[in-house]
Amino acid sequence: MNTNEIKKSLTRRAALAAKLAAIKAEIESIDETVKASLEYQDDAYIIGSFKVYYKQTTTTRLDQAFLKEHEPAAYNRSLVTKTSVYYAVK
């Protein structure tokens, strides 16, 4: 692929990204409107052919900052180094 083809592809990508951002914003707006009409409950709301879940959940996670401050040796032993590939278009 030559530079002009890459530029054309990136231009198309930028246009698609703008459309995607607009669609995501519209979805977020719809979701906020729907959530404003509902209350938390464990079971799904059945609205037409849609199942809508709106409930509170609890998660438990490791507090890395606490571990690093109070048990730095354990924190350091727990560190894992991985290699990844970075690709970004700005």
N, CA, C and O atoms as CSV, one atom per row, in Angstrom:
chain,resi,resn,atom,element,x,y,z
A,1,MET,N,N,0.854,-1.172,0.000
A,1,MET,CA,C,0.000,0.000,0.000
A,1,MET,C,C,0.900,1.236,0.000
A,1,MET,O,O,1.787,1.363,0.845
A,2,ASN,N,N,0.676,2.123,-0.925
A,2,ASN,CA,C,1.507,3.323,-0.981
A,2,ASN,C,C,0.950,4.415,-0.060
A,2,ASN,O,O,-0.120,4.259,0.528
A,3,THR,N,N,1.677,5.497,0.052
A,3,THR,CA,C,1.325,6.571,0.980
A,3,THR,C,C,-0.041,7.165,0.676
A,3,THR,O,O,-0.803,7.451,1.599
A,4,ASN,N,N,-0.367,7.359,-0.602
A,4,ASN,CA,C,-1.674,7.916,-0.954
A,4,ASN,C,C,-2.815,6.984,-0.547
A,4,ASN,O,O,-3.853,7.439,-0.068
A,5,GLU,N,N,-2.619,5.688,-0.737
A,5,GLU,CA,C,-3.641,4.723,-0.327
A,5,GLU,C,C,-3.811,4.708,1.187
A,5,GLU,O,O,-4.931,4.622,1.691
A,6,ILE,N,N,-2.700,4.792,1.906
A,6,ILE,CA,C,-2.758,4.840,3.369
A,6,ILE,C,C,-3.492,6.096,3.814
A,6,ILE,O,O,-4.344,6.039,4.701
A,7,LYS,N,N,-3.163,7.236,3.196
A,7,LYS,CA,C,-3.816,8.506,3.545
A,7,LYS,C,C,-5.323,8.409,3.282
A,7,LYS,O,O,-6.122,8.861,4.102
A,8,LYS,N,N,-5.709,7.832,2.166
A,8,LYS,CA,C,-7.118,7.670,1.833
A,8,LYS,C,C,-7.809,6.777,2.869
A,8,LYS,O,O,-8.918,7.075,3.312
A,9,SER,N,N,-7.152,5.691,3.247
A,9,SER,CA,C,-7.707,4.793,4.260
A,9,SER,C,C,-7.855,5.497,5.600
A,9,SER,O,O,-8.870,5.331,6.276
A,10,LEU,N,N,-6.863,6.277,5.991
A,10,LEU,CA,C,-6.924,6.981,7.274
A,10,LEU,C,C,-7.990,8.073,7.250
A,10,LEU,O,O,-8.626,8.338,8.271
A,11,THR,N,N,-8.189,8.701,6.113
A,11,THR,CA,C,-9.247,9.705,5.985
A,11,THR,C,C,-10.613,9.047,6.157
A,11,THR,O,O,-11.481,9.574,6.853
A,12,ARG,N,N,-10.797,7.892,5.520
A,12,ARG,CA,C,-12.041,7.141,5.657
A,12,ARG,C,C,-12.229,6.693,7.102
A,12,ARG,O,O,-13.339,6.728,7.633
A,13,ARG,N,N,-11.140,6.273,7.729
A,13,ARG,CA,C,-11.189,5.846,9.126
A,13,ARG,C,C,-11.645,6.993,10.013
A,13,ARG,O,O,-12.459,6.796,10.915
A,14,ALA,N,N,-11.126,8.189,9.764
A,14,ALA,CA,C,-11.498,9.361,10.559
A,14,ALA,C,C,-12.991,9.673,10.403
A,14,ALA,O,O,-13.664,10.008,11.378
A,15,ALA,N,N,-13.501,9.560,9.182
A,15,ALA,CA,C,-14.922,9.803,8.947
A,15,ALA,C,C,-15.770,8.773,9.688
A,15,ALA,O,O,-16.777,9.122,10.304
A,16,LEU,N,N,-15.367,7.512,9.630
A,16,LEU,CA,C,-16.090,6.457,10.343
A,16,LEU,C,C,-16.031,6.668,11.859
A,16,LEU,O,O,-17.018,6.452,12.561
A,17,ALA,N,N,-14.871,7.087,12.351
A,17,ALA,CA,C,-14.712,7.326,13.788
A,17,ALA,C,C,-15.650,8.448,14.245
A,17,ALA,O,O,-16.221,8.371,15.333
A,18,ALA,N,N,-15.809,9.479,13.427
A,18,ALA,CA,C,-16.714,10.575,13.771
A,18,ALA,C,C,-18.160,10.077,13.822
A,18,ALA,O,O,-18.908,10.437,14.731
A,19,LYS,N,N,-18.552,9.253,12.853
A,19,LYS,CA,C,-19.905,8.684,12.861
A,19,LYS,C,C,-20.102,7.805,14.092
A,19,LYS,O,O,-21.143,7.861,14.746
A,20,LEU,N,N,-19.090,6.994,14.401
A,20,LEU,CA,C,-19.168,6.115,15.558
A,20,LEU,C,C,-19.325,6.910,16.849
A,20,LEU,O,O,-20.106,6.530,17.721
A,21,ALA,N,N,-18.591,8.005,16.973
A,21,ALA,CA,C,-18.687,8.846,18.169
A,21,ALA,C,C,-20.097,9.417,18.303
A,21,ALA,O,O,-20.642,9.476,19.405
A,22,ALA,N,N,-20.687,9.838,17.185
A,22,ALA,CA,C,-22.048,10.377,17.218
A,22,ALA,C,C,-23.050,9.294,17.613
A,22,ALA,O,O,-23.966,9.549,18.395
A,23,ILE,N,N,-22.877,8.098,17.079
A,23,ILE,CA,C,-23.774,6.988,17.417
A,23,ILE,C,C,-23.637,6.628,18.898
A,23,ILE,O,O,-24.641,6.416,19.579
A,24,LYS,N,N,-22.400,6.558,19.399
A,24,LYS,CA,C,-22.190,6.242,20.820
A,24,LYS,C,C,-22.823,7.295,21.709
A,24,LYS,O,O,-23.397,6.957,22.744
A,25,ALA,N,N,-22.731,8.577,21.327
A,25,ALA,CA,C,-23.336,9.651,22.117
A,25,ALA,C,C,-24.856,9.511,22.135
A,25,ALA,O,O,-25.488,9.722,23.170
A,26,GLU,N,N,-25.442,9.159,20.999
A,26,GLU,CA,C,-26.894,8.971,20.937
A,26,GLU,C,C,-27.324,7.784,21.789
A,26,GLU,O,O,-28.326,7.864,22.500
A,27,ILE,N,N,-26.584,6.690,21.728
A,27,ILE,CA,C,-26.887,5.521,22.556
A,27,ILE,C,C,-26.805,5.886,24.039
A,27,ILE,O,O,-27.672,5.505,24.825
A,28,GLU,N,N,-25.776,6.614,24.412
A,28,GLU,CA,C,-25.609,7.036,25.810
A,28,GLU,C,C,-26.789,7.886,26.257
A,28,GLU,O,O,-27.275,7.732,27.377
A,29,SER,N,N,-27.251,8.775,25.396
A,29,SER,CA,C,-28.397,9.623,25.710
A,29,SER,C,C,-29.658,8.779,25.909
A,29,SER,O,O,-30.415,9.004,26.853
A,30,ILE,N,N,-29.880,7.815,25.027
A,30,ILE,CA,C,-31.028,6.914,25.161
A,30,ILE,C,C,-30.932,6.133,26.463
A,30,ILE,O,O,-31.918,6.020,27.192
A,31,ASP,N,N,-29.752,5.593,26.764
A,31,ASP,CA,C,-29.565,4.821,27.989
A,31,ASP,C,C,-29.859,5.667,29.228
A,31,ASP,O,O,-30.490,5.183,30.168
A,32,GLU,N,N,-29.414,6.911,29.240
A,32,GLU,CA,C,-29.667,7.787,30.388
A,32,GLU,C,C,-31.161,8.060,30.541
A,32,GLU,O,O,-31.670,8.101,31.661
A,33,THR,N,N,-31.862,8.244,29.432
A,33,THR,CA,C,-33.304,8.460,29.474
A,33,THR,C,C,-34.022,7.230,30.017
A,33,THR,O,O,-34.909,7.351,30.863
A,34,VAL,N,N,-33.645,6.048,29.537
A,34,VAL,CA,C,-34.268,4.811,30.011
A,34,VAL,C,C,-33.976,4.614,31.493
A,34,VAL,O,O,-34.889,4.309,32.260
A,35,LYS,N,N,-32.721,4.783,31.916
A,35,LYS,CA,C,-32.360,4.582,33.323
A,35,LYS,C,C,-33.118,5.537,34.237
A,35,LYS,O,O,-33.468,5.176,35.361
A,36,ALA,N,N,-33.373,6.759,33.759
A,36,ALA,CA,C,-34.106,7.733,34.569
A,36,ALA,C,C,-35.539,7.272,34.834
A,36,ALA,O,O,-36.168,7.726,35.790
A,37,SER,N,N,-36.054,6.378,33.999
A,37,SER,CA,C,-37.421,5.879,34.145
A,37,SER,C,C,-37.497,4.600,34.971
A,37,SER,O,O,-38.595,4.152,35.299
A,38,LEU,N,N,-36.378,4.013,35.309
A,38,LEU,CA,C,-36.345,2.724,35.998
A,38,LEU,C,C,-35.760,2.859,37.393
A,38,LEU,O,O,-35.102,3.845,37.727
A,39,GLU,N,N,-36.018,1.847,38.188
A,39,GLU,CA,C,-35.371,1.720,39.486
A,39,GLU,C,C,-34.544,0.439,39.469
A,39,GLU,O,O,-34.805,-0.463,38.672
A,40,TYR,N,N,-33.556,0.360,40.341
A,40,TYR,CA,C,-32.751,-0.852,40.432
A,40,TYR,C,C,-33.643,-2.030,40.822
A,40,TYR,O,O,-34.499,-1.907,41.699
A,41,GLN,N,N,-33.436,-3.158,40.170
A,41,GLN,CA,C,-34.082,-4.397,40.596
A,41,GLN,C,C,-33.244,-5.567,40.108
A,41,GLN,O,O,-32.534,-5.460,39.108
A,42,ASP,N,N,-33.333,-6.688,40.823
A,42,ASP,CA,C,-32.523,-7.853,40.486
A,42,ASP,C,C,-32.955,-8.519,39.189
A,42,ASP,O,O,-32.117,-9.008,38.432
A,43,ASP,N,N,-34.259,-8.541,38.926
A,43,ASP,CA,C,-34.764,-9.179,37.712
A,43,ASP,C,C,-34.796,-8.183,36.559
A,43,ASP,O,O,-34.857,-6.970,36.763
A,44,ALA,N,N,-34.754,-8.716,35.363
A,44,ALA,CA,C,-34.792,-7.867,34.176
A,44,ALA,C,C,-36.174,-7.260,33.990
A,44,ALA,O,O,-37.188,-7.889,34.294
A,45,TYR,N,N,-36.201,-6.034,33.489
A,45,TYR,CA,C,-37.447,-5.459,33.021
A,45,TYR,C,C,-37.694,-6.055,31.640
A,45,TYR,O,O,-36.767,-6.138,30.834
A,46,ILE,N,N,-38.905,-6.465,31.355
A,46,ILE,CA,C,-39.263,-6.939,30.031
A,46,ILE,C,C,-40.062,-5.815,29.376
A,46,ILE,O,O,-41.182,-5.511,29.786
A,47,ILE,N,N,-39.475,-5.214,28.366
A,47,ILE,CA,C,-40.095,-4.086,27.676
A,47,ILE,C,C,-40.142,-4.443,26.197
A,47,ILE,O,O,-39.146,-4.341,25.481
A,48,GLY,N,N,-41.320,-4.862,25.758
A,48,GLY,CA,C,-41.438,-5.350,24.390
A,48,GLY,C,C,-40.576,-6.585,24.228
A,48,GLY,O,O,-40.680,-7.529,25.011
A,49,SER,N,N,-39.729,-6.580,23.219
A,49,SER,CA,C,-38.838,-7.721,22.994
A,49,SER,C,C,-37.484,-7.551,23.688
A,49,SER,O,O,-36.564,-8.340,23.470
A,50,PHE,N,N,-37.370,-6.510,24.526
A,50,PHE,CA,C,-36.096,-6.210,25.173
A,50,PHE,C,C,-36.097,-6.644,26.630
A,50,PHE,O,O,-37.093,-6.489,27.337
A,51,LYS,N,N,-34.977,-7.186,27.067
A,51,LYS,CA,C,-34.719,-7.428,28.481
A,51,LYS,C,C,-33.752,-6.343,28.925
A,51,LYS,O,O,-32.655,-6.221,28.380
A,52,VAL,N,N,-34.157,-5.562,29.907
A,52,VAL,CA,C,-33.326,-4.457,30.382
A,52,VAL,C,C,-32.926,-4.755,31.825
A,52,VAL,O,O,-33.781,-4.900,32.697
A,53,TYR,N,N,-31.638,-4.841,32.063
A,53,TYR,CA,C,-31.119,-5.065,33.403
A,53,TYR,C,C,-30.618,-3.733,33.953
A,53,TYR,O,O,-29.848,-3.029,33.299
A,54,TYR,N,N,-31.059,-3.400,35.147
A,54,TYR,CA,C,-30.610,-2.174,35.802
A,54,TYR,C,C,-30.531,-2.471,37.289
A,54,TYR,O,O,-31.519,-2.341,38.013
A,55,LYS,N,N,-29.362,-2.867,37.734
A,55,LYS,CA,C,-29.202,-3.257,39.124
A,55,LYS,C,C,-27.824,-2.853,39.619
A,55,LYS,O,O,-26.908,-2.605,38.836
A,56,GLN,N,N,-27.704,-2.794,40.920
A,56,GLN,CA,C,-26.414,-2.518,41.530
A,56,GLN,C,C,-25.646,-3.822,41.662
A,56,GLN,O,O,-26.219,-4.871,41.955
A,57,THR,N,N,-24.358,-3.739,41.443
A,57,THR,CA,C,-23.505,-4.903,41.635
A,57,THR,C,C,-22.334,-4.519,42.532
A,57,THR,O,O,-21.996,-3.341,42.653
A,58,THR,N,N,-21.735,-5.489,43.142
A,58,THR,CA,C,-20.584,-5.274,44.012
A,58,THR,C,C,-19.417,-6.082,43.470
A,58,THR,O,O,-19.566,-7.250,43.114
A,59,THR,N,N,-18.270,-5.455,43.412
A,59,THR,CA,C,-17.059,-6.158,42.994
A,59,THR,C,C,-15.998,-6.015,44.072
A,59,THR,O,O,-16.010,-5.061,44.850
A,60,THR,N,N,-15.099,-6.955,44.109
A,60,THR,CA,C,-13.972,-6.904,45.032
A,60,THR,C,C,-12.700,-6.934,44.207
A,60,THR,O,O,-12.496,-7.825,43.382
A,61,ARG,N,N,-11.858,-5.959,44.441
A,61,ARG,CA,C,-10.604,-5.869,43.690
A,61,ARG,C,C,-9.446,-5.595,44.633
A,61,ARG,O,O,-9.627,-5.119,45.754
A,62,LEU,N,N,-8.285,-5.900,44.162
A,62,LEU,CA,C,-7.080,-5.646,44.938
A,62,LEU,C,C,-6.768,-4.145,44.922
A,62,LEU,O,O,-6.727,-3.526,43.859
A,63,ASP,N,N,-6.556,-3.580,46.078
A,63,ASP,CA,C,-6.182,-2.169,46.190
A,63,ASP,C,C,-4.662,-2.088,46.024
A,63,ASP,O,O,-3.910,-2.218,46.990
A,64,GLN,N,N,-4.233,-1.872,44.792
A,64,GLN,CA,C,-2.800,-1.861,44.488
A,64,GLN,C,C,-2.057,-0.753,45.218
A,64,GLN,O,O,-0.933,-0.964,45.672
A,65,ALA,N,N,-2.657,0.413,45.337
A,65,ALA,CA,C,-1.996,1.527,46.019
A,65,ALA,C,C,-1.737,1.185,47.491
A,65,ALA,O,O,-0.669,1.482,48.024
A,66,PHE,N,N,-2.724,0.558,48.139
A,66,PHE,CA,C,-2.572,0.149,49.532
A,66,PHE,C,C,-1.459,-0.882,49.662
A,66,PHE,O,O,-0.598,-0.767,50.534
A,67,LEU,N,N,-1.481,-1.895,48.789
A,67,LEU,CA,C,-0.461,-2.941,48.830
A,67,LEU,C,C,0.930,-2.352,48.601
A,67,LEU,O,O,1.885,-2.713,49.289
A,68,LYS,N,N,1.037,-1.454,47.640
A,68,LYS,CA,C,2.335,-0.842,47.322
A,68,LYS,C,C,2.863,-0.050,48.515
A,68,LYS,O,O,4.062,-0.060,48.794
A,69,GLU,N,N,1.959,0.638,49.219
A,69,GLU,CA,C,2.375,1.461,50.350
A,69,GLU,C,C,2.698,0.631,51.591
A,69,GLU,O,O,3.689,0.896,52.271
A,70,HIS,N,N,1.868,-0.373,51.892
A,70,HIS,CA,C,1.995,-1.098,53.148
A,70,HIS,C,C,2.759,-2.410,53.041
A,70,HIS,O,O,3.309,-2.883,54.035
A,71,GLU,N,N,2.803,-3.001,51.863
A,71,GLU,CA,C,3.524,-4.256,51.656
A,71,GLU,C,C,4.300,-4.181,50.341
A,71,GLU,O,O,4.007,-4.921,49.402
A,72,PRO,N,N,5.296,-3.279,50.273
A,72,PRO,CA,C,5.998,-3.073,49.003
A,72,PRO,C,C,6.691,-4.340,48.475
A,72,PRO,O,O,6.782,-4.525,47.262
A,73,ALA,N,N,7.171,-5.201,49.353
A,73,ALA,CA,C,7.836,-6.425,48.894
A,73,ALA,C,C,6.825,-7.341,48.199
A,73,ALA,O,O,7.110,-7.888,47.133
A,74,ALA,N,N,5.661,-7.504,48.795
A,74,ALA,CA,C,4.616,-8.336,48.183
A,74,ALA,C,C,4.144,-7.709,46.871
A,74,ALA,O,O,3.892,-8.411,45.891
A,75,TYR,N,N,4.030,-6.398,46.865
A,75,TYR,CA,C,3.643,-5.696,45.639
A,75,TYR,C,C,4.651,-5.970,44.527
A,75,TYR,O,O,4.268,-6.311,43.408
A,76,ASN,N,N,5.927,-5.824,44.832
A,76,ASN,CA,C,6.977,-6.044,43.835
A,76,ASN,C,C,7.018,-7.491,43.354
A,76,ASN,O,O,7.263,-7.742,42.174
A,77,ARG,N,N,6.782,-8.440,44.250
A,77,ARG,CA,C,6.740,-9.847,43.845
A,77,ARG,C,C,5.555,-10.143,42.937
A,77,ARG,O,O,5.595,-11.085,42.146
A,78,SER,N,N,4.509,-9.348,43.048
A,78,SER,CA,C,3.289,-9.576,42.273
A,78,SER,C,C,3.313,-8.941,40.887
A,78,SER,O,O,2.445,-9.218,40.059
A,79,LEU,N,N,4.287,-8.104,40.637
A,79,LEU,CA,C,4.342,-7.423,39.340
A,79,LEU,C,C,4.624,-8.415,38.215
A,79,LEU,O,O,5.432,-9.332,38.363
A,80,VAL,N,N,3.948,-8.214,37.099
A,80,VAL,CA,C,4.123,-9.052,35.916
A,80,VAL,C,C,4.409,-8.124,34.742
A,80,VAL,O,O,3.708,-7.132,34.541
A,81,THR,N,N,5.433,-8.447,33.977
A,81,THR,CA,C,5.775,-7.662,32.797
A,81,THR,C,C,5.343,-8.422,31.562
A,81,THR,O,O,5.692,-9.589,31.382
A,82,LYS,N,N,4.570,-7.745,30.702
A,82,LYS,CA,C,4.099,-8.352,29.463
A,82,LYS,C,C,4.440,-7.421,28.306
A,82,LYS,O,O,4.528,-6.205,28.478
A,83,THR,N,N,4.627,-7.995,27.151
A,83,THR,CA,C,4.884,-7.221,25.947
A,83,THR,C,C,3.602,-7.132,25.142
A,83,THR,O,O,2.869,-8.112,25.013
A,84,SER,N,N,3.341,-5.970,24.610
A,84,SER,CA,C,2.162,-5.794,23.774
A,84,SER,C,C,2.521,-4.903,22.580
A,84,SER,O,O,3.622,-4.358,22.506
A,85,VAL,N,N,1.597,-4.771,21.674
A,85,VAL,CA,C,1.790,-3.924,20.509
A,85,VAL,C,C,0.916,-2.709,20.663
A,85,VAL,O,O,-0.259,-2.824,21.012
A,86,TYR,N,N,1.477,-1.542,20.408
A,86,TYR,CA,C,0.734,-0.293,20.509
A,86,TYR,C,C,0.456,0.230,19.114
A,86,TYR,O,O,1.369,0.353,18.297
A,87,TYR,N,N,-0.796,0.536,18.842
A,87,TYR,CA,C,-1.187,1.134,17.568
A,87,TYR,C,C,-2.207,2.213,17.866
A,87,TYR,O,O,-3.217,1.942,18.516
A,88,ALA,N,N,-1.967,3.418,17.408
A,88,ALA,CA,C,-2.900,4.519,17.623
A,88,ALA,C,C,-2.905,5.422,16.396
A,88,ALA,O,O,-1.884,5.609,15.735
A,89,VAL,N,N,-4.065,5.969,16.115
A,89,VAL,CA,C,-4.195,6.952,15.058
A,89,VAL,C,C,-4.806,8.180,15.682
A,89,VAL,O,O,-5.906,8.121,16.232
A,90,LYS,N,N,-4.100,9.299,15.603
A,90,LYS,CA,C,-4.576,10.550,16.215
A,90,LYS,C,C,-4.641,11.637,15.178
A,90,LYS,O,O,-5.018,12.766,15.491
